[in-house]
Amino acid sequence: MRLTVTGLAVRRSGRRIFAGLSFALGPGEALMVTGRNGAGKSTLLAVLAGRLKPDAGEVLVAEVGEATLPECLHVVGHRDGLKSALTAEENLAFARDLLGDPALTPGEALAELGLAHALKLPVAYLSAGQRRRVALARLLVCRRPLWLLDEPTAALDLASQGVLAALMARHRAGGGLVVAATHQALGLDDAQELRIERPAPATEAEAFA
């Protein structure tokens, strides 16, 4: 899979979030999106995921057959997107059945994240770090070449951060792509970096937005 972004610009509530963003990723490559809080890191991921339409620019994907870009990606956002009343297994089984192209079973995916013991536990009983690991386990239950990760190490201890780094390395070794909005290195030492800065206001109204 190849992902090319050219001249991307987004405006929300009359304010420019960013403009002129461009980058390209090929098989096995990673991009760290950095910048201060509110700069637009999460907004960029939302555009890539197809949840937000840009005001200008293009997002092009190649070498994925007839699949559209949203069909080629996983998203792990700030919110874990888990149903608290369901068990960890049920949450992952739902994601697997919804997305298709199964890879690991829920039990195997949780074991990769060190949570085999939580398979039958309702997510409501889990700690913030454990919930985060269940959310990350969704990356493993079905195959998607592009991972979009928004502060993926949030609530993770150092051991779990190491597990995540190993999973990303394995994904990339198989030709997968990673785009991560982060304030940390994430173990992606050879990744490209895209730093988003808020553009200068184009109008007086924007200056006070």
Secondary structure, 3 states (H helix, E strand, C coil): CEEEEEEEEEEECCEEEEEEEEEEECCCCEEEEECCCCCCHHHHHHHHCCCCCCCEEEEEEECCCCCCHHHHEEEECCCCCCCCCCEHHHHHHHHHHHHCCECCCHHHHHHHCCCHHHCCCEHHHCCHHHHHHHHHHHHHHECCCEEEEECCCCCCCHHHHHHHHHHHHHHHHCCCEEEEECCCCCCCCCCEEEECCCCCCCCHHHHCC
